[in-house]
Amino acid sequence: MALDETRFLEKINKTVEDNQEPKESLLEVILKPKYEIPGLSAYSRAVGRLSEILDAPIEKEREQFAERYGISKEDVPSAVGGTSLGMILGQPALSSIQITPGDIPPILAPASGDPETGKYSPFDIAFSIADIIPATKVGKSAFKSLTKPTKKKFEKNIQKALKKGGKENLEAAKQWQKEWITDPETFVRQKKGDELIDIPSSEKFVKLARKPNMSRSRMKKEGLAVEWDAYVKYKDEMTEEFDRLELHEKLPWVKKGDEWKRLPDETMEQWRHRVKFESDPWYLGPGEVNPSKEAEKVKYGFGLPEDEYAGVYRPGYDVTDINEAIKRRVHPERMGSYHEMVEVNPAIKIKNYETTAVHELQHFITKGNENIPDVVSDAIRALRYGDMDELARVWKQKKLSVLKDGDPSKGLVKAKGATAKEIKGTVEYFGKRTEIQARLQQLRHSLGVKPGQKVTKKMLILSTKSKRKDFYRDLVNVLGEENVIKALNTLPAIVPMTTEQNLFNQWDKEDNLF
């Protein structure tokens, strides 16, 4: 057990003069179990047995950790198998204290004696009396937190989502994004490098390209063969990117103690196998799967068991060496390759599944900010109220809600009493290029507009549903209503997967930003 007050008592013991040499030190006298207390002693013995049972798996885990990392058991970090006391009790000041499941029963019942004998020392009696009243309150809070059926609730939320058509919502979001992004109009809004290429015949191209069974020979007759080749390549690459998404009802999260842990998509053995294949490919026999192709798959579905976001796009990363494992707090058993993943929280309102998925799929296709070109980034910055300092001023002036602690995972709180850190974190989050683009795509989805369809102020006024959405409010806070409309009509919905010389762009409209 991790909790004791021996440091305090050691100070008492140091007051005993060296020449006294008592048979028992003052510390020993105070801590020695002496008194059998009816009822409580039997309970203490039961607590001791329960604690041993609860800690048995932890002890085994710590032994395995020590063996794998080649260290002594005493040097194993307390976080291994432990849980933050501050997290359990909701007290940040106690976040550094690590406890194990075996510590819980004594916490919930401070009036406990020696776990082996059940007897109570003078220390147990004195301190339990002093602590029993406040500890009762804390104990109830801790018990409530510990007994919260997180795993059960997560499973229940997923089943509820599936029953209400959640899987179909995710499929619909994927299909909507795929159709929008592979549309010829979306293609002509692309860029090559930092150059925007204007072709007068782009409207004609879009009209022809949308026709079923359009051929290169027909496009060649129209003088658009080069543009058609570029579009076909773009469409194929975008289609391939969306086809990488592999729909899962439940994403690979498991409950370990009090924490949720993500499982790797490739174990260390699978990762080594793939790396070997990629460096020196061999002939694949019957039934043998190309490991590189398997590694390209992206899990897409319900996750976020800790309920910290409505949805999230997670870039891929490898945990294939000990330094990376320590950095990411990954147990050796979970070392391996973690691929890209797109998650939707099943606990959110069912009606928000599809639009949330659209938002996260936008992050997936642009890889966050990574694939957003400079020219588009400059345009977004031009549409904002100003730089981050100016946005912060606007936030304070309008008394807008802020992210608690400046962290998007903690939700919004009232602006009153907001710290500079909270305001800064809020404007930095909502002012991100990728967040603005993702919310614009949500708004397009909500309005039901097609690629190339002009959005007007009247459309937004009539669409009261869209105006009530959080993503619309967030956009207005950063851009203003007029610039939201301008962004919808000018900014590309997506960016190309490749730097292709023949990609072209049309920016000859009246409201052209560029």
C-alpha positions in Angstrom: 0.0 0.0 0.0 1.2 3.4 -0.9 -0.3 5.6 1.7 1.1 6.1 5.2 2.1 8.9 7.6 5.5 7.5 8.7 7.4 10.7 7.6 5.4 12.6 10.2 6.1 10.1 12.9 9.8 9.9 12.1 10.0 13.5 13.1 8.5 12.6 16.4 10.9 9.8 16.9 13.9 12.1 16.2 13.0 14.0 19.3 14.0 11.1 21.5 17.5 11.6 23.0 20.2 9.2 21.7 21.4 8.3 25.2 17.9 7.1 26.3 18.1 3.9 24.1 14.5 2.8 24.9 13.6 -0.8 24.3 11.0 0.5 21.9 11.3 3.8 20.1 8.6 6.3 20.3 7.7 5.6 16.7 7.4 1.9 17.4 5.2 2.5 20.4 2.9 4.8 18.5 2.6 2.5 15.5 2.5 -0.9 17.3 -0.9 -2.6 16.8 -2.2 -3.2 20.3 -6.0 -3.0 20.6 -8.5 -5.4 19.3 -11.7 -3.4 18.5 -14.9 -5.3 18.1 -16.3 -5.2 14.6 -13.6 -2.8 13.2 -10.7 -5.3 13.7 -12.5 -7.9 11.7 -13.2 -5.3 9.0 -9.5 -4.3 8.9 -8.5 -7.9 8.3 -11.0 -8.1 5.5 -9.6 -4.8 4.0 -6.1 -6.3 4.1 -7.1 -9.4 2.3 -9.1 -7.4 -0.3 -6.1 -5.1 -0.8 -3.8 -8.0 -1.5 -6.2 -9.4 -4.0 -6.6 -6.1 -5.8 -2.9 -5.5 -5.9 -1.9 -9.0 -7.1 -2.2 -8.1 -10.8 -0.3 -4.8 -10.2 2.5 -6.6 -8.5 2.8 -9.0 -11.4 2.7 -6.0 -13.9 5.5 -4.2 -12.0 7.6 -7.4 -12.0 7.1 -7.8 -15.7 7.9 -4.2 -16.3 11.2 -4.5 -14.3 12.1 -7.6 -16.2 11.5 -6.1 -19.7 13.3 -2.9 -19.0 16.1 -4.6 -17.1 15.7 -2.7 -13.8 15.0 -3.6 -10.2 11.4 -3.8 -9.0 12.2 -0.9 -6.6 13.1 1.3 -9.6 9.8 0.8 -11.4 8.0 4.1 -11.8 5.1 4.5 -9.4 2.8 5.3 -12.4 3.1 1.6 -13.6 0.0 0.0 -12.4 -0.9 3.1 -10.4 -3.5 5.8 -10.7 -3.3 9.5 -9.9 -5.1 10.2 -6.6 -5.8 13.7 -7.8 -7.6 12.4 -10.8 -9.8 10.1 -8.7 -10.7 12.8 -6.1 -10.8 15.7 -8.6 -7.9 17.4 -6.7 -5.1 18.6 -9.0 -2.9 19.3 -6.1 -2.8 15.5 -5.4 -2.1 14.6 -9.1 1.5 13.6 -8.3 0.4 10.9 -5.8 0.1 7.5 -7.3 -2.1 4.8 -5.7 -2.9 1.2 -6.5 -6.3 -0.5 -6.3 -5.2 -2.0 -3.0 -5.0 1.5 -1.5 -8.7 2.2 -2.2 -10.4 0.3 0.6 -8.3 2.0 3.3 -9.0 5.4 1.7 -12.7 4.8 1.8 -12.5 3.6 5.4 -9.8 5.7 7.2 -10.6 4.0 10.6 -8.7 0.8 9.7 -6.0 -0.9 11.6 -3.2 -3.3 10.8 -4.3 -5.2 7.7 -2.8 -8.5 8.9 -3.8 -8.6 12.6 -6.8 -6.2 12.5 -5.5 -4.6 15.7 -5.4 -0.8 16.1 -2.3 1.3 17.2 -2.6 4.6 19.2 -1.8 6.3 15.9 -4.7 4.5 14.1 -7.2 5.5 16.9 -6.0 9.1 17.2 -5.9 9.9 13.5 -9.0 8.0 12.5 -11.1 10.0 15.0 -9.7 13.2 13.6 -10.2 12.2 10.0 -13.3 10.2 10.0 -15.7 13.0 9.4 -14.0 14.7 6.5 -12.9 11.4 5.1 -16.5 10.2 5.0 -17.2 12.9 2.5 -14.1 12.3 0.5 -14.7 8.6 0.6 -18.1 8.9 -0.9 -16.7 11.1 -3.7 -13.9 8.6 -4.4 -16.3 5.7 -4.3 -18.6 7.4 -6.8 -15.7 8.1 -9.1 -14.3 4.6 -8.8 -17.5 2.8 -9.2 -18.6 4.8 -12.2 -19.2 2.2 -14.9 -16.9 3.8 -17.5 -16.4 0.6 -19.5 -20.0 -0.4 -19.2 -21.1 3.1 -20.1 -18.8 3.2 -23.1 -20.1 -0.2 -24.4 -23.7 1.0 -23.7 -23.2 4.2 -25.7 -21.8 2.3 -28.6 -24.7 -0.1 -28.6 -27.2 2.8 -28.4 -25.4 4.5 -31.3 -25.6 1.4 -33.5 -29.2 0.8 -32.6 -30.1 4.4 -33.6 -28.3 4.2 -37.0 -24.9 5.6 -35.9 -23.0 3.3 -38.3 -25.1 4.5 -41.2 -24.4 8.1 -40.1 -20.6 7.5 -40.3 -21.0 5.8 -43.7 -23.1 8.7 -45.0 -20.5 11.3 -43.8 -17.7 9.4 -45.6 -19.8 9.2 -48.8 -20.7 12.9 -48.6 -17.1 14.0 -48.1 -15.9 11.6 -50.9 -18.4 12.9 -53.4 -17.7 16.6 -52.5 -14.0 16.2 -52.7 -13.9 14.2 -55.9 -16.3 16.6 -57.7 -14.8 18.4 -60.7 -15.7 21.8 -59.2 -13.7 21.0 -56.0 -10.8 20.0 -58.3 -10.7 23.3 -60.1 -10.4 25.0 -56.8 -7.1 23.4 -56.2 -3.6 24.9 -56.4 -0.2 24.0 -57.7 2.6 25.0 -55.3 1.8 28.6 -54.4 0.5 29.5 -57.8 -3.2 29.8 -58.6 -3.8 28.8 -62.2 -6.8 30.3 -64.0 -8.3 28.6 -67.0 -11.2 30.4 -68.7 -12.8 27.2 -69.8 -13.0 25.7 -66.3 -16.8 26.0 -66.1 -17.1 24.1 -69.4 -14.7 21.5 -68.0 -16.7 21.0 -64.8 -19.9 20.6 -66.8 -18.4 18.0 -69.1 -16.5 16.2 -66.3 -19.7 15.6 -64.3 -21.3 13.7 -67.2 -21.4 9.9 -66.8 -19.0 7.9 -68.9 -17.0 10.9 -69.9 -13.9 9.9 -71.9 -10.5 11.3 -72.6 -11.2 11.3 -76.3 -14.2 13.6 -75.8 -12.2 15.9 -73.6 -9.4 15.9 -76.2 -11.9 17.1 -78.8 -12.8 20.0 -76.5 -9.2 20.9 -76.0 -9.2 19.7 -72.3 -7.2 16.5 -72.4 -4.4 17.8 -70.1 -6.9 19.0 -67.6 -8.9 15.7 -67.8 -5.7 13.7 -67.1 -4.9 15.8 -64.1 -8.4 15.5 -62.8 -8.5 11.7 -63.2 -5.3 11.4 -61.3 -6.5 13.7 -58.6 -9.8 11.8 -58.3 -8.1 8.4 -58.2 -5.8 9.6 -55.4 -8.6 11.1 -53.4 -10.8 8.0 -53.9 -7.9 5.8 -52.7 -7.4 8.0 -49.7 -11.1 7.6 -48.6 -11.0 3.8 -49.4 -8.2 3.5 -46.8 -10.9 4.2 -44.1 -12.0 1.0 -42.5 -15.3 1.3 -40.5 -15.2 -0.1 -37.0 -18.1 -0.2 -34.6 -15.7 0.0 -31.7 -12.2 1.3 -32.0 -9.2 -0.5 -30.3 -9.4 0.9 -26.8 -9.1 -1.3 -23.7 -9.6 -0.6 -20.0 -6.4 -1.1 -18.0 -7.0 -0.4 -14.3 -8.5 3.1 -14.1 -7.3 4.2 -17.5 -8.2 3.6 -21.1 -5.3 2.4 -23.3 -5.2 2.3 -27.1 -4.0 -0.9 -28.7 -1.4 -0.7 -31.5 -2.5 -1.4 -35.0 0.7 -3.4 -35.5 2.6 -5.3 -32.8 6.4 -5.0 -32.7 6.6 -8.4 -34.6 4.2 -7.2 -37.3 6.0 -3.8 -37.6 9.4 -5.6 -38.0 7.9 -7.9 -40.6 6.6 -4.9 -42.6 9.8 -2.9 -42.4 11.8 -6.0 -43.6 9.3 -6.4 -46.5 9.5 -2.8 -47.5 13.4 -2.8 -47.5 13.7 -6.1 -49.3 10.3 -7.3 -50.8 9.7 -11.0 -51.4 7.2 -12.8 -53.5 3.9 -13.1 -51.7 2.6 -16.6 -51.6 -1.1 -17.7 -51.8 -3.1 -16.1 -49.0 -0.1 -13.9 -47.9 -1.2 -10.3 -47.4 1.0 -7.4 -48.4 2.0 -5.9 -45.0 2.5 -2.4 -46.5 -1.1 -2.4 -47.8 -2.4 -3.6 -44.4 -0.5 -0.8 -42.7 -2.2 1.8 -44.9 -5.7 1.1 -43.5 -7.2 3.8 -41.2 -9.6 2.8 -38.5 -12.8 4.9 -38.5 -15.6 4.6 -36.0 -16.7 5.0 -32.4 -14.1 5.7 -29.8 -13.1 8.4 -27.2 -14.1 6.3 -24.2 -13.0 9.1 -21.8 -15.5 11.5 -23.5 -13.0 14.3 -23.9 -14.0 15.4 -27.4 -17.0 15.1 -29.8 -14.6 13.6 -32.4 -10.9 13.5 -33.1 -8.4 12.8 -35.9 -5.3 11.1 -34.7 -2.2 11.1 -36.9 -0.1 8.0 -37.0 3.1 7.3 -35.1 5.4 4.5 -34.2 6.4 3.4 -30.7 9.2 1.0 -31.6 12.0 2.0 -29.2 12.2 2.4 -25.5 12.7 6.1 -25.5 9.5 6.6 -27.5 7.7 4.2 -25.2 8.7 6.2 -22.1 7.8 9.5 -23.9 4.3 8.4 -24.8 3.8 6.3 -21.6 3.3 3.2 -23.5 3.8 -0.2 -21.8 6.2 -2.6 -23.5 3.3 -4.9 -24.3 1.7 -2.1 -26.3 4.7 -1.1 -28.3 4.3 -1.1 -32.0 2.8 1.0 -34.8 -0.2 3.3 -34.2 -1.8 4.2 -37.5 -4.0 7.2 -38.3 -7.5 6.9 -36.7 -10.7 8.9 -37.0 -12.9 8.7 -33.9 -16.5 9.9 -33.2 -17.7 9.9 -29.6 -20.8 7.7 -29.3 -22.0 9.7 -26.2 -22.8 12.9 -28.3 -26.3 13.5 -29.6 -27.1 11.0 -32.4 -28.1 13.9 -34.7 -24.5 15.2 -34.5 -22.8 12.0 -35.6 -22.7 12.8 -39.3 -21.6 16.4 -39.1 -19.0 15.5 -36.5 -17.6 12.8 -38.8 -17.5 15.3 -41.7 -15.4 17.6 -39.5 -12.9 14.9 -38.5 -12.7 13.5 -42.0 -11.7 17.0 -43.2 -8.8 16.9 -40.7 -8.0 13.4 -42.0 -7.8 14.5 -45.6 -5.7 17.6 -44.9 -3.7 15.9 -42.2 -4.5 18.7 -39.8 -2.6 21.8 -41.1 0.0 19.7 -43.0 -1.7 19.7 -46.4 -3.1 23.2 -46.3 -1.0 25.3 -48.8 0.4 28.7 -47.9 -1.8 30.5 -50.3 -4.9 29.1 -48.5 -3.4 29.8 -45.1 -2.8 33.4 -46.1 -6.4 33.7 -47.3 -7.7 32.4 -44.0 -5.6 34.8 -42.0 -6.9 37.6 -44.2 -10.5 36.6 -43.3 -10.0 36.5 -39.6 -10.6 39.5 -37.4 -6.9 39.9 -37.1 -3.9 38.1 -35.5 -4.1 36.1 -32.3 -3.7 39.3 -30.2 -6.6 41.0 -32.0 -8.7 37.9 -31.8 -8.1 37.8 -28.0 -9.2 41.4 -27.8 -12.4 40.6 -29.7 -13.0 37.7 -27.4 -12.7 39.8 -24.3 -14.7 42.7 -25.8 -17.6 40.4 -26.7 -17.3 38.4 -23.5 -17.3 35.1 -25.5 -17.1 31.7 -23.8 -13.6 30.3 -23.4 -12.1 26.9 -23.2 -11.5 25.8 -19.6 -7.7 26.0 -19.0 -7.4 26.8 -22.7 -7.9 23.1 -23.4 -10.5 22.0 -26.0 -10.9 18.6 -24.2 -12.3 20.4 -21.1 -15.2 22.2 -22.8 -16.4 25.8 -22.7 -16.9 28.0 -19.6 -18.2 31.5 -19.2 -15.9 34.3 -20.1 -16.3 36.0 -16.7 -13.1 35.6 -14.7 -11.3 33.9 -17.7 -7.5 34.0 -17.4 -5.2 35.2 -20.2 -4.1 31.6 -20.7 -7.7 30.5 -21.3 -8.3 33.3 -23.8 -5.1 32.6 -25.6 -5.7 28.9 -25.8 -9.2 29.5 -27.0 -8.4 31.9 -29.9 -5.4 29.7 -30.9 -7.6 26.7 -31.2 -10.6 28.2 -33.0 -8.2 30.3 -35.2 -6.3 27.3 -36.5 -6.5 26.9 -40.3 -7.6 23.3 -40.1 -10.3 24.1 -37.5 -11.7 26.8 -39.7 -11.7 24.6 -42.8 -13.3 21.7 -40.9 -16.1 24.0 -39.6 -16.7 25.5 -43.1 -17.2 21.9 -44.4 -19.6 21.2 -41.6 -21.6 24.3 -42.6 -21.6 23.3 -46.2 -23.0 19.9 -45.1 -25.6 21.5 -42.9 -26.7 23.9 -45.7 -26.9 21.1 -48.2 -25.0 23.1 -50.8 -23.2 21.5 -53.8 -19.6 22.2 -54.9 -19.6 25.5 -56.7 -23.1 26.6 -55.5 -23.0 30.2 -54.3 -23.9 30.7 -50.7 -25.8 33.9 -49.8 -26.7 35.7 -46.6 -30.3 34.9 -47.3 -29.5 31.2 -47.3 -28.0 31.5 -43.9 -30.9 33.5 -42.5 -33.4 30.9 -43.7 -31.3 28.0 -42.4 -32.0 28.6 -38.7 -30.8 25.1 -38.0 -27.3 25.9 -39.3 -27.2 29.2 -37.4 -27.9 27.4 -34.2 -25.0 25.0 -34.6 -21.8 25.4 -32.5 -19.6 25.3 -35.6 -21.4 28.3 -37.1 -21.0 30.3 -33.9 -17.3 29.4 -33.7 -16.8 30.6 -37.3 -18.6 33.9 -36.7 -16.6 34.5 -33.6 -13.3 34.2 -35.6 -14.3 35.5 -39.0 -17.6 37.5 -38.7 -20.8 36.6 -40.6 -19.8 38.4 -43.8 -16.5 36.7 -44.0 -18.0 33.3 -43.3 -20.1 33.7 -46.5 -17.0 34.9 -48.4 -15.0 31.9 -47.1 -17.7 29.4 -48.3 -17.6 30.9 -51.8 -13.9 31.3 -52.2 -11.8 29.0 -50.1 -11.2 25.5 -51.5 -12.9 22.8 -49.6 -9.9 20.6 -49.8 -6.3 20.6 -51.0 -4.6 18.3 -53.5 -2.8 15.1 -52.5 -0.1 15.7 -55.0 1.9 18.6 -56.5 0.9 18.2 -60.1 1.8 20.7 -62.8 -1.5 20.3 -64.5 -3.7 21.1 -61.6 -5.5 24.3 -62.2 -7.7 26.7 -60.4 -10.4 29.3 -61.1 -10.5 32.5 -59.0 -12.2 34.8 -61.4 -15.4 35.3 -59.4 -16.6 38.7 -58.1 -15.8 37.8 -54.5 -12.4 36.4 -55.2 -10.0 36.7 -52.3 -6.9 36.4 -54.3 
